[in-house]
């Protein structure tokens, strides 16, 4: 598969993931995190803000793989 095709598939997958992840993170923040002390909230918001990257790292590395000449 060409890199350009992988990038298209990966981009669509990332957008779909973020469309699902963002409302879930917002619901969690609204229901649970808002009841915690301010320093804990800051840490949890940072974790939620970065957590979406971890499951997408393998996808990003797959997208950036060079084309095979075969």
PyMOL commands that set and color helices and strands:
alter all, ss='L'
color gray80, all
select helices_A, chain A and resi 3-31+33-35+38-64
alter helices_A, ss='H'
color red, helices_A
deselect
rebuild
show_as cartoon
